[in-house]
Amino acid sequence: MTKAELVEIISQETGVSKKDTGLIVNLIMENIGQALVSGDKVELRGFGSFKVKTRRARLARNPRTGAAVNVPAKRVPYFKSSNELKGRLNNKD
Amino acid sequence: MTKADIVEDIAQRTGLTKKEVAETVDLFLEKIGDLLVNGQHLEIRGFGTFKVKERKERMARNPRTGEAVPVPSRKVPVFKVSKMLKDKVAAAG
């Protein structure tokens, strides 16, 4: 499914115009993105949370040459789904 | 950051009522859950992709008794962060 299709479905149920719904959906992503860029986490009850993990600097090897390469520390965003959402996927209802 | 913070920010920036925004945000999250339950995925450009992965059945051990127990196959929701967002978060760190 695409974002446009999802916006259409939501707009039909809420009565909020497609234009405004699209705007809200875009601003949801923007809010989450900004929070992650600032290193904050976003908790959405019943859905999951978006967080940033820090990967430590490490020494890796270039598999072709065998030379040791320094991989600097970096921040990686990730999503942890709620137990509710996990449960829904495995429910037999 | 919580859902309430996001709703507040969006309402302020768009001039839409908090009720309209909250309904849309709730429905957005609910619908993502629905489509994952139906085995669909959702790709949002510049943000990431929500999809379902299947974990195979495996044997595990009860750490207390050492007994082998089968863990049945199950579905897990995953979010693959877009390269754009990953790069933004990494660059901010």
N, CA and C atoms of all chains as a GROMACS GRO file, in nm:
protein
  558
    1MET      N    1   0.085  -0.120   0.000
    1MET     CA    2   0.000   0.000   0.000
    1MET      C    3   0.088   0.125   0.000
    2THR      N    4   0.041   0.228  -0.062
    2THR     CA    5   0.119   0.352  -0.064
    2THR      C    6   0.060   0.452   0.035
    3LYS      N    7   0.133   0.557   0.059
    3LYS     CA    8   0.086   0.659   0.152
    3LYS      C    9  -0.043   0.722   0.101
    4ALA      N   10  -0.048   0.744  -0.030
    4ALA     CA   11  -0.167   0.807  -0.089
    4ALA      C   12  -0.293   0.723  -0.065
    5GLU      N   13  -0.279   0.592  -0.080
    5GLU     CA   14  -0.394   0.503  -0.058
    5GLU      C   15  -0.438   0.507   0.088
    6LEU      N   16  -0.339   0.507   0.175
    6LEU     CA   17  -0.368   0.509   0.318
    6LEU      C   18  -0.438   0.641   0.357
    7VAL      N   19  -0.390   0.751   0.302
    7VAL     CA   20  -0.450   0.882   0.329
    7VAL      C   21  -0.596   0.882   0.286
    8GLU      N   22  -0.622   0.823   0.171
    8GLU     CA   23  -0.758   0.815   0.118
    8GLU      C   24  -0.851   0.739   0.215
    9ILE      N   25  -0.804   0.625   0.263
    9ILE     CA   26  -0.884   0.543   0.355
    9ILE      C   27  -0.912   0.619   0.486
   10ILE      N   28  -0.807   0.682   0.539
   10ILE     CA   29  -0.822   0.754   0.665
   10ILE      C   30  -0.920   0.870   0.649
   11SER      N   31  -0.904   0.945   0.540
   11SER     CA   32  -0.988   1.061   0.514
   11SER      C   33  -1.135   1.022   0.506
   12GLN      N   34  -1.161   0.907   0.444
   12GLN     CA   35  -1.299   0.861   0.432
   12GLN      C   36  -1.360   0.832   0.568
   13GLU      N   37  -1.279   0.778   0.660
   13GLU     CA   38  -1.334   0.741   0.792
   13GLU      C   39  -1.349   0.860   0.885
   14THR      N   40  -1.258   0.957   0.875
   14THR     CA   41  -1.261   1.068   0.971
   14THR      C   42  -1.344   1.186   0.920
   15GLY      N   43  -1.359   1.196   0.788
   15GLY     CA   44  -1.425   1.313   0.733
   15GLY      C   45  -1.331   1.433   0.721
   16VAL      N   46  -1.206   1.417   0.766
   16VAL     CA   47  -1.107   1.523   0.746
   16VAL      C   48  -1.064   1.515   0.599
   17SER      N   49  -1.049   1.629   0.533
   17SER     CA   50  -1.022   1.629   0.389
   17SER      C   51  -0.892   1.553   0.358
   18LYS      N   52  -0.883   1.504   0.233
   18LYS     CA   53  -0.763   1.431   0.193
   18LYS      C   54  -0.640   1.520   0.204
   19LYS      N   55  -0.658   1.646   0.170
   19LYS     CA   56  -0.547   1.739   0.174
   19LYS      C   57  -0.494   1.753   0.317
   20ASP      N   58  -0.588   1.776   0.411
   20ASP     CA   59  -0.546   1.791   0.551
   20ASP      C   60  -0.490   1.661   0.606
   21THR      N   61  -0.553   1.549   0.568
   21THR     CA   62  -0.504   1.419   0.616
   21THR      C   63  -0.361   1.395   0.568
   22GLY      N   64  -0.338   1.427   0.440
   22GLY     CA   65  -0.204   1.411   0.385
   22GLY      C   66  -0.102   1.497   0.459
   23LEU      N   67  -0.146   1.618   0.492
   23LEU     CA   68  -0.060   1.711   0.564
   23LEU      C   69  -0.026   1.654   0.703
   24ILE      N   70  -0.129   1.604   0.772
   24ILE     CA   71  -0.108   1.548   0.906
   24ILE      C   72  -0.011   1.430   0.899
   25VAL      N   73  -0.035   1.341   0.802
   25VAL     CA   74   0.051   1.222   0.789
   25VAL      C   75   0.196   1.264   0.764
   26ASN      N   76   0.216   1.361   0.677
   26ASN     CA   77   0.353   1.408   0.651
   26ASN      C   78   0.416   1.467   0.777
   27LEU      N   79   0.334   1.539   0.854
   27LEU     CA   80   0.388   1.601   0.976
   27LEU      C   81   0.417   1.498   1.084
   28ILE      N   82   0.346   1.384   1.081
   28ILE     CA   83   0.378   1.276   1.176
   28ILE      C   84   0.521   1.229   1.148
   29MET      N   85   0.549   1.200   1.020
   29MET     CA   86   0.684   1.154   0.981
   29MET      C   87   0.788   1.258   1.017
   30GLU      N   88   0.753   1.386   0.990
   30GLU     CA   89   0.849   1.492   1.016
   30GLU      C   90   0.882   1.499   1.165
   31ASN      N   91   0.778   1.488   1.249
   31ASN     CA   92   0.799   1.492   1.394
   31ASN      C   93   0.888   1.378   1.441
   32ILE      N   94   0.858   1.257   1.391
   32ILE     CA   95   0.937   1.141   1.431
   32ILE      C   96   1.082   1.158   1.383
   33GLY      N   97   1.098   1.199   1.257
   33GLY     CA   98   1.231   1.218   1.201
   33GLY      C   99   1.313   1.318   1.281
   34GLN      N  100   1.249   1.433   1.312
   34GLN     CA  101   1.317   1.538   1.388
   34GLN      C  102   1.360   1.490   1.526
   35ALA      N  103   1.270   1.416   1.591
   35ALA     CA  104   1.301   1.364   1.724
   35ALA      C  105   1.424   1.273   1.716
   36LEU      N  106   1.427   1.186   1.616
   36LEU     CA  107   1.538   1.093   1.603
   36LEU      C  108   1.668   1.167   1.572
   37VAL      N  109   1.659   1.270   1.488
   37VAL     CA  110   1.777   1.348   1.456
   37VAL      C  111   1.831   1.415   1.583
   38SER      N  112   1.739   1.459   1.673
   38SER     CA  113   1.782   1.520   1.798
   38SER      C  114   1.822   1.416   1.903
   39GLY      N  115   1.810   1.289   1.868
   39GLY     CA  116   1.847   1.184   1.962
   39GLY      C  117   1.738   1.149   2.061
   40ASP      N  118   1.617   1.202   2.039
   40ASP     CA  119   1.505   1.170   2.128
   40ASP      C  120   1.437   1.042   2.082
   41LYS      N  121   1.355   0.985   2.172
   41LYS     CA  122   1.276   0.870   2.130
   41LYS      C  123   1.129   0.908   2.119
   42VAL      N  124   1.056   0.834   2.040
   42VAL     CA  125   0.914   0.860   2.020
   42VAL      C  126   0.838   0.735   2.060
   43GLU      N  127   0.748   0.750   2.158
   43GLU     CA  128   0.672   0.634   2.204
   43GLU      C  129   0.528   0.647   2.162
   44LEU      N  130   0.481   0.552   2.083
   44LEU     CA  131   0.342   0.552   2.039
   44LEU      C  132   0.275   0.430   2.099
   45ARG      N  133   0.197   0.454   2.204
   45ARG     CA  134   0.133   0.346   2.278
   45ARG      C  135   0.054   0.252   2.188
   46GLY      N  136   0.076   0.125   2.207
   46GLY     CA  137   0.000   0.025   2.132
   46GLY      C  138   0.055   0.001   1.994
   47PHE      N  139   0.154   0.081   1.955
   47PHE     CA  140   0.210   0.068   1.821
   47PHE      C  141   0.358   0.029   1.829
   48GLY      N  142   0.434   0.113   1.896
   48GLY     CA  143   0.575   0.085   1.911
   48GLY      C  144   0.653   0.212   1.939
   49SER      N  145   0.784   0.201   1.941
   49SER     CA  146   0.863   0.320   1.965
   49SER      C  147   0.979   0.328   1.867
   50PHE      N  148   1.013   0.452   1.836
   50PHE     CA  149   1.127   0.480   1.749
   50PHE      C  150   1.238   0.533   1.838
   51LYS      N  151   1.356   0.474   1.825
   51LYS     CA  152   1.468   0.517   1.908
   51LYS      C  153   1.597   0.523   1.826
   52VAL      N  154   1.699   0.576   1.889
   52VAL     CA  155   1.830   0.582   1.826
   52VAL      C  156   1.929   0.503   1.910
   53LYS      N  157   2.000   0.416   1.845
   53LYS     CA  158   2.105   0.339   1.912
   53LYS      C  159   2.239   0.395   1.870
   54THR      N  160   2.335   0.389   1.959
   54THR     CA  161   2.470   0.431   1.921
   54THR      C  162   2.555   0.307   1.900
   55ARG      N  163   2.615   0.298   1.782
   55ARG     CA  164   2.708   0.188   1.755
   55ARG      C  165   2.848   0.239   1.786
   56ARG      N  166   2.920   0.162   1.865
   56ARG     CA  167   3.056   0.202   1.899
   56ARG      C  168   3.149   0.194   1.780
   57ALA      N  169   3.255   0.272   1.784
   57ALA     CA  170   3.358   0.263   1.681
   57ALA      C  171   3.420   0.124   1.689
   58ARG      N  172   3.456   0.068   1.577
   58ARG     CA  173   3.519  -0.064   1.580
   58ARG      C  174   3.618  -0.075   1.465
   59LEU      N  175   3.704  -0.176   1.480
   59LEU     CA  176   3.799  -0.204   1.373
   59LEU      C  177   3.739  -0.313   1.286
   60ALA      N  178   3.730  -0.288   1.157
   60ALA     CA  179   3.680  -0.392   1.068
   60ALA      C  180   3.789  -0.420   0.966
   61ARG      N  181   3.764  -0.518   0.882
   61ARG     CA  182   3.863  -0.549   0.780
   61ARG      C  183   3.805  -0.536   0.641
   62ASN      N  184   3.883  -0.481   0.554
   62ASN     CA  185   3.844  -0.483   0.414
   62ASN      C  186   3.859  -0.628   0.368
   63PRO      N  187   3.748  -0.692   0.331
   63PRO     CA  188   3.754  -0.834   0.301
   63PRO      C  189   3.843  -0.865   0.180
   64ARG      N  190   3.861  -0.769   0.094
   64ARG     CA  191   3.943  -0.795  -0.025
   64ARG      C  192   4.092  -0.788   0.008
   65THR      N  193   4.131  -0.682   0.080
   65THR     CA  194   4.274  -0.662   0.103
   65THR      C  195   4.318  -0.711   0.241
   66GLY      N  196   4.224  -0.732   0.332
   66GLY     CA  197   4.261  -0.774   0.466
   66GLY      C  198   4.310  -0.660   0.552
   67ALA      N  199   4.311  -0.538   0.497
   67ALA     CA  200   4.358  -0.423   0.573
   67ALA      C  201   4.257  -0.386   0.682
   68ALA      N  202   4.306  -0.349   0.800
   68ALA     CA  203   4.219  -0.307   0.908
   68ALA      C  204   4.165  -0.167   0.877
   69VAL      N  205   4.036  -0.148   0.893
   69VAL     CA  206   3.976  -0.017   0.867
   69VAL      C  207   3.902   0.026   0.992
   70ASN      N  208   3.918   0.150   1.025
   70ASN     CA  209   3.850   0.204   1.141
   70ASN      C  210   3.706   0.243   1.102
   71VAL      N  211   3.606   0.183   1.169
   71VAL     CA  212   3.468   0.222   1.144
   71VAL      C  213   3.427   0.313   1.259
   72PRO      N  214   3.398   0.440   1.232
   72PRO     CA  215   3.368   0.534   1.341
   72PRO      C  216   3.235   0.501   1.409
   73ALA      N  217   3.215   0.552   1.530
   73ALA     CA  218   3.089   0.536   1.601
   73ALA      C  219   2.979   0.602   1.519
   74LYS      N  220   2.860   0.544   1.520
   74LYS     CA  221   2.751   0.614   1.452
   74LYS      C  222   2.617   0.589   1.519
   75ARG      N  223   2.523   0.676   1.490
   75ARG     CA  224   2.390   0.664   1.547
   75ARG      C  225   2.295   0.604   1.445
   76VAL      N  226   2.219   0.505   1.491
   76VAL     CA  227   2.131   0.432   1.401
   76VAL      C  228   1.988   0.435   1.455
   77PRO      N  229   1.892   0.484   1.374
   77PRO     CA  230   1.753   0.483   1.419
   77PRO      C  231   1.693   0.342   1.403
   78TYR      N  232   1.605   0.306   1.496
   78TYR     CA  233   1.537   0.176   1.481
   78TYR      C  234   1.398   0.183   1.542
   79PHE      N  235   1.318   0.086   1.506
   79PHE     CA  236   1.179   0.078   1.554
   79PHE      C  237   1.162  -0.048   1.635
   80LYS      N  238   1.100  -0.033   1.753
   80LYS     CA  239   1.068  -0.150   1.834
   80LYS      C  240   0.917  -0.159   1.842
   81SER      N  241   0.860  -0.265   1.789
   81SER     CA  242   0.715  -0.274   1.786
   81SER      C  243   0.662  -0.312   1.924
   82SER      N  244   0.541  -0.266   1.953
   82SER     CA  245   0.480  -0.295   2.082
   82SER      C  246   0.438  -0.441   2.088
   83ASN      N  247   0.424  -0.492   2.208
   83ASN     CA  248   0.376  -0.630   2.223
   83ASN      C  249   0.236  -0.645   2.167
   84GLU      N  250   0.159  -0.536   2.176
   84GLU     CA  251   0.023  -0.539   2.121
   84GLU      C  252   0.023  -0.567   1.972
   85LEU      N  253   0.110  -0.495   1.902
   85LEU     CA  254   0.116  -0.511   1.756
   85LEU      C  255   0.168  -0.651   1.720
   86LYS      N  256   0.270  -0.694   1.792
   86LYS     CA  257   0.322  -0.830   1.771
   86LYS      C  258   0.212  -0.933   1.793
   87GLY      N  259   0.135  -0.911   1.902
   87GLY     CA  260   0.026  -1.003   1.934
   87GLY      C  261  -0.078  -1.007   1.823
   88ARG      N  262  -0.112  -0.890   1.770
   88ARG     CA  263  -0.213  -0.884   1.664
   88ARG      C  264  -0.171  -0.965   1.543
   89LEU      N  265  -0.042  -0.964   1.512
   89LEU     CA  266   0.007  -1.036   1.394
   89LEU      C  267  -0.003  -1.188   1.411
   90ASN      N  268  -0.004  -1.231   1.536
   90ASN     CA  269  -0.003  -1.375   1.559
   90ASN      C  270  -0.134  -1.427   1.617
   91ASN      N  271  -0.233  -1.339   1.622
   91ASN     CA  272  -0.362  -1.379   1.677
   91ASN      C  273  -0.440  -1.464   1.579
   92LYS      N  274  -0.519  -1.549   1.634
   92LYS     CA  275  -0.597  -1.637   1.549
   92LYS      C  276  -0.739  -1.585   1.530
   93ASP      N  277  -0.763  -1.458   1.566
   93ASP     CA  278  -0.901  -1.409   1.558
   93ASP      C  279  -0.940  -1.358   1.421
   94MET      N  280   0.925   1.176   2.338
   94MET     CA  281   0.811   1.235   2.268
   94MET      C  282   0.698   1.131   2.262
   95THR      N  283   0.576   1.179   2.286
   95THR     CA  284   0.462   1.088   2.283
   95THR      C  285   0.364   1.133   2.174
   96LYS      N  286   0.259   1.054   2.159
   96LYS     CA  287   0.159   1.087   2.058
   96LYS      C  288   0.097   1.223   2.087
   97ALA      N  289   0.073   1.251   2.216
   97ALA     CA  290   0.012   1.379   2.254
   97ALA      C  291   0.098   1.497   2.208
   98ASP      N  292   0.229   1.484   2.220
   98ASP     CA  293   0.320   1.592   2.176
   98ASP      C  294   0.309   1.613   2.026
   99ILE      N  295   0.302   1.502   1.954
   99ILE     CA  296   0.293   1.511   1.807
   99ILE      C  297   0.162   1.578   1.767
  100VAL      N  298   0.053   1.535   1.830
  100VAL     CA  299  -0.080   1.592   1.800
  100VAL      C  300  -0.080   1.742   1.826
  101GLU      N  301  -0.025   1.780   1.939
  101GLU     CA  302  -0.018   1.921   1.977
  101GLU      C  303   0.058   2.003   1.873
  102ASP      N  304   0.173   1.953   1.833
  102ASP     CA  305   0.256   2.023   1.736
  102ASP      C  306   0.183   2.038   1.602
  103ILE      N  307   0.122   1.930   1.558
  103ILE     CA  308   0.055   1.934   1.427
  103ILE      C  309  -0.066   2.028   1.430
  104ALA      N  310  -0.144   2.023   1.539
  104ALA     CA  311  -0.260   2.110   1.551
  104ALA      C  312  -0.217   2.257   1.545
  105GLN      N  313  -0.109   2.286   1.616
  105GLN     CA  314  -0.061   2.424   1.618
  105GLN      C  315  -0.015   2.472   1.482
  106ARG      N  316   0.055   2.383   1.412
  106ARG     CA  317   0.112   2.424   1.284
  106ARG      C  318   0.011   2.428   1.170
  107THR      N  319  -0.097   2.349   1.181
  107THR     CA  320  -0.193   2.344   1.070
  107THR      C  321  -0.318   2.426   1.096
  108GLY      N  322  -0.347   2.456   1.226
  108GLY     CA  323  -0.472   2.522   1.258
  108GLY      C  324  -0.589   2.426   1.261
  109LEU      N  325  -0.563   2.297   1.241
  109LEU     CA  326  -0.671   2.198   1.254
  109LEU      C  327  -0.695   2.173   1.403
  110THR      N  328  -0.816   2.125   1.436
  110THR     CA  329  -0.843   2.101   1.578
  110THR      C  330  -0.764   1.980   1.626
  111LYS      N  331  -0.737   1.979   1.758
  111LYS     CA  332  -0.664   1.867   1.816
  111LYS      C  333  -0.741   1.737   1.795
  112LYS      N  334  -0.874   1.749   1.798
  112LYS     CA  335  -0.959   1.631   1.780
  112LYS      C  336  -0.937   1.570   1.641
  113GLU      N  337  -0.940   1.657   1.540
  113GLU     CA  338  -0.919   1.608   1.402
  113GLU      C  339  -0.781   1.543   1.387
  114VAL      N  340  -0.682   1.611   1.443
  114VAL     CA  341  -0.546   1.560   1.429
  114VAL      C  342  -0.532   1.428   1.504
  115ALA      N  343  -0.585   1.424   1.627
  115ALA     CA  344  -0.572   1.302   1.708
  115ALA      C  345  -0.640   1.184   1.640
  116GLU      N  346  -0.758   1.209   1.585
  116GLU     CA  347  -0.831   1.101   1.515
  116GLU      C  348  -0.750   1.048   1.398
  117THR      N  349  -0.691   1.141   1.324
  117THR     CA  350  -0.613   1.102   1.206
  117THR      C  351  -0.488   1.023   1.246
  118VAL      N  352  -0.419   1.073   1.350
  118VAL     CA  353  -0.298   1.004   1.396
  118VAL      C  354  -0.333   0.863   1.445
  119ASP      N  355  -0.440   0.852   1.525
  119ASP     CA  356  -0.481   0.721   1.576
  119ASP      C  357  -0.514   0.625   1.463
  120LEU      N  358  -0.590   0.676   1.367
  120LEU     CA  359  -0.633   0.591   1.256
  120LEU      C  360  -0.512   0.551   1.169
  121PHE      N  361  -0.420   0.642   1.156
  121PHE     CA  362  -0.298   0.613   1.079
  121PHE      C  363  -0.225   0.493   1.140
  122LEU      N  364  -0.206   0.496   1.270
  122LEU     CA  365  -0.135   0.386   1.337
  122LEU      C  366  -0.216   0.257   1.330
  123GLU      N  367  -0.347   0.272   1.350
  123GLU     CA  368  -0.434   0.154   1.348
  123GLU      C  369  -0.430   0.088   1.210
  124LYS      N  370  -0.436   0.170   1.106
  124LYS     CA  371  -0.439   0.116   0.969
  124LYS      C  372  -0.308   0.050   0.931
  125ILE      N  373  -0.198   0.103   0.981
  125ILE     CA  374  -0.070   0.036   0.954
  125ILE      C  375  -0.074  -0.103   1.016
  126GLY      N  376  -0.125  -0.113   1.139
  126GLY     CA  377  -0.141  -0.243   1.203
  126GLY      C  378  -0.228  -0.335   1.119
  127ASP      N  379  -0.343  -0.283   1.072
  127ASP     CA  380  -0.435  -0.363   0.991
  127ASP      C  381  -0.366  -0.418   0.866
  128LEU      N  382  -0.294  -0.331   0.798
  128LEU     CA  383  -0.238  -0.378   0.672
  128LEU      C  384  -0.125  -0.478   0.695
  129LEU      N  385  -0.054  -0.465   0.806
  129LEU     CA  386   0.047  -0.566   0.838
  129LEU      C  387  -0.019  -0.699   0.870
  130VAL      N  388  -0.130  -0.693   0.943
  130VAL     CA  389  -0.205  -0.816   0.975
  130VAL      C  390  -0.249  -0.884   0.845
  131ASN      N  391  -0.285  -0.804   0.745
  131ASN     CA  392  -0.327  -0.858   0.616
  131ASN      C  393  -0.210  -0.897   0.526
  132GLY      N  394  -0.090  -0.888   0.580
  132GLY     CA  395   0.027  -0.931   0.504
  132GLY      C  396   0.076  -0.827   0.404
  133GLN      N  397   0.022  -0.705   0.411
  133GLN     CA  398   0.067  -0.600   0.319
  133GLN      C  399   0.184  -0.523   0.381
  134HIS      N  400   0.250  -0.443   0.301
  134HIS     CA  401   0.352  -0.356   0.357
  134HIS      C  402   0.324  -0.212   0.315
  135LEU      N  403   0.387  -0.120   0.384
  135LEU     CA  404   0.366   0.022   0.354
  135LEU      C  405   0.501   0.090   0.340
  136GLU      N  406   0.523   0.149   0.223
  136GLU     CA  407   0.648   0.218   0.200
  136GLU      C  408   0.622   0.368   0.204
  137ILE      N  409   0.691   0.439   0.291
  137ILE     CA  410   0.678   0.583   0.296
  137ILE      C  411   0.812   0.644   0.256
  138ARG      N  412   0.811   0.710   0.143
  138ARG     CA  413   0.934   0.766   0.087
  138ARG      C  414   1.003   0.861   0.185
  139GLY      N  415   1.130   0.843   0.200
  139GLY     CA  416   1.208   0.932   0.285
  139GLY      C  417   1.195   0.902   0.433
  140PHE      N  418   1.114   0.801   0.466
  140PHE     CA  419   1.094   0.766   0.606
  140PHE      C  420   1.131   0.620   0.630
  141GLY      N  421   1.060   0.531   0.562
  141GLY     CA  422   1.092   0.390   0.578
  141GLY      C  423   0.978   0.300   0.535
  142THR      N  424   0.996   0.172   0.558
  142THR     CA  425   0.897   0.073   0.516
  142THR      C  426   0.855  -0.013   0.634
  143PHE      N  427   0.724  -0.025   0.653
  143PHE     CA  428   0.672  -0.118   0.752
  143PHE      C  429   0.638  -0.248   0.681
  144LYS      N  430   0.686  -0.359   0.734
  144LYS     CA  431   0.649  -0.487   0.675
  144LYS      C  432   0.653  -0.596   0.780
  145VAL      N  433   0.617  -0.715   0.737
  145VAL     CA  434   0.612  -0.829   0.828
  145VAL      C  435   0.718  -0.930   0.788
  146LYS      N  436   0.790  -0.979   0.887
  146LYS     CA  437   0.884  -1.087   0.859
  146LYS      C  438   0.837  -1.211   0.932
  147GLU      N  439   0.867  -1.323   0.873
  147GLU     CA  440   0.830  -1.450   0.934
  147GLU      C  441   0.953  -1.507   1.003
  148ARG      N  442   0.939  -1.538   1.131
  148ARG     CA  443   1.048  -1.606   1.202
  148ARG      C  444   1.019  -1.756   1.198
  149LYS      N  445   1.117  -1.831   1.156
  149LYS     CA  446   1.098  -1.977   1.146
  149LYS      C  447   1.090  -2.042   1.283
  150GLU      N  448   1.029  -2.158   1.286
  150GLU     CA  449   1.026  -2.236   1.409
  150GLU      C  450   1.170  -2.276   1.444
  151ARG      N  451   1.200  -2.272   1.573
  151ARG     CA  452   1.335  -2.314   1.611
  151ARG      C  453   1.330  -2.383   1.746
  152MET      N  454   1.437  -2.455   1.777
  152MET     CA  455   1.444  -2.518   1.906
  152MET      C  456   1.519  -2.425   2.000
  153ALA      N  457   1.465  -2.410   2.121
  153ALA     CA  458   1.535  -2.329   2.220
  153ALA      C  459   1.548  -2.415   2.345
  154ARG      N  460   1.616  -2.362   2.445
  154ARG     CA  461   1.629  -2.438   2.568
  154ARG      C  462   1.572  -2.360   2.685
  155ASN      N  463   1.504  -2.431   2.771
  155ASN     CA  464   1.464  -2.372   2.896
  155ASN      C  465   1.591  -2.357   2.978
  156PRO      N  466   1.630  -2.232   3.008
  156PRO     CA  467   1.759  -2.212   3.073
  156PRO      C  468   1.765  -2.272   3.212
  157ARG      N  469   1.650  -2.289   3.274
  157ARG     CA  470   1.651  -2.343   3.409
  157ARG      C  471   1.671  -2.495   3.407
  158THR      N  472   1.596  -2.562   3.319
  158THR     CA  473   1.601  -2.708   3.321
  158THR      C  474   1.692  -2.766   3.213
  159GLY      N  475   1.731  -2.684   3.115
  159GLY     CA  476   1.814  -2.735   3.007
  159GLY      C  477   1.736  -2.813   2.904
  160GLU      N  478   1.604  -2.818   2.923
  160GLU     CA  479   1.516  -2.894   2.836
  160GLU      C  480   1.498  -2.822   2.700
  161ALA      N  481   1.498  -2.898   2.592
  161ALA     CA  482   1.477  -2.839   2.460
  161ALA      C  483   1.328  -2.813   2.439
  162VAL      N  484   1.294  -2.691   2.401
  162VAL     CA  485   1.153  -2.658   2.373
  162VAL      C  486   1.141  -2.596   2.234
  163PRO      N  487   1.041  -2.638   2.158
  163PRO     CA  488   1.025  -2.578   2.026
  163PRO      C  489   0.963  -2.440   2.037
  164VAL      N  490   1.016  -2.340   1.965
  164VAL     CA  491   0.953  -2.209   1.957
  164VAL      C  492   0.883  -2.206   1.821
  165PRO      N  493   0.750  -2.193   1.821
  165PRO     CA  494   0.678  -2.201   1.694
  165PRO      C  495   0.712  -2.083   1.603
  166SER      N  496   0.688  -2.099   1.474
  166SER     CA  497   0.712  -1.990   1.380
  166SER      C  498   0.616  -1.876   1.413
  167ARG      N  499   0.658  -1.755   1.391
  167ARG     CA  500   0.570  -1.642   1.420
  167ARG      C  501   0.604  -1.525   1.330
  168LYS      N  502   0.512  -1.430   1.327
  168LYS     CA  503   0.532  -1.312   1.244
  168LYS      C  504   0.574  -1.195   1.331
  169VAL      N  505   0.667  -1.116   1.283
  169VAL     CA  506   0.707  -0.996   1.356
  169VAL      C  507   0.700  -0.874   1.265
  170PRO      N  508   0.647  -0.764   1.319
  170PRO     CA  509   0.646  -0.641   1.241
  170PRO      C  510   0.787  -0.582   1.239
  171VAL      N  511   0.831  -0.536   1.124
  171VAL     CA  512   0.961  -0.470   1.119
  171VAL      C  513   0.948  -0.337   1.045
  172PHE      N  514   1.033  -0.246   1.081
  172PHE     CA  515   1.038  -0.117   1.013
  172PHE      C  516   1.179  -0.099   0.960
  173LYS      N  517   1.190  -0.086   0.830
  173LYS     CA  518   1.321  -0.064   0.770
  173LYS      C  519   1.335   0.085   0.746
  174VAL      N  520   1.429   0.146   0.816
  174VAL     CA  521   1.448   0.291   0.806
  174VAL      C  522   1.506   0.325   0.669
  175SER      N  523   1.452   0.428   0.606
  175SER     CA  524   1.501   0.469   0.474
  175SER      C  525   1.644   0.519   0.485
  176LYS      N  526   1.717   0.510   0.376
  176LYS     CA  527   1.856   0.553   0.375
  176LYS      C  528   1.864   0.702   0.410
  177MET      N  529   1.767   0.777   0.358
  177MET     CA  530   1.765   0.921   0.380
  177MET      C  531   1.760   0.954   0.530
  178LEU      N  532   1.669   0.887   0.602
  178LEU     CA  533   1.654   0.914   0.745
  178LEU      C  534   1.776   0.864   0.822
  179LYS      N  535   1.827   0.746   0.783
  179LYS     CA  536   1.946   0.691   0.847
  179LYS      C  537   2.062   0.789   0.836
  180ASP      N  538   2.081   0.841   0.715
  180ASP     CA  539   2.190   0.935   0.691
  180ASP      C  540   2.174   1.062   0.773
  181LYS      N  541   2.049   1.111   0.781
  181LYS     CA  542   2.022   1.233   0.858
  181LYS      C  543   2.057   1.213   1.004
  182VAL      N  544   2.013   1.100   1.061
  182VAL     CA  545   2.039   1.071   1.202
  182VAL      C  546   2.189   1.053   1.226
  183ALA      N  547   2.255   0.983   1.134
  183ALA     CA  548   2.398   0.960   1.149
  183ALA      C  549   2.475   1.092   1.141
  184ALA      N  550   2.432   1.179   1.051
  184ALA     CA  551   2.502   1.306   1.031
  184ALA      C  552   2.486   1.397   1.152
  185ALA      N  553   2.373   1.385   1.223
  185ALA     CA  554   2.348   1.472   1.338
  185ALA      C  555   2.429   1.428   1.459
  186GLY      N  556   2.477   1.302   1.456
  186GLY     CA  557   2.544   1.247   1.575
  186GLY      C  558   2.682   1.286   1.589
   0.00000   0.00000   0.00000
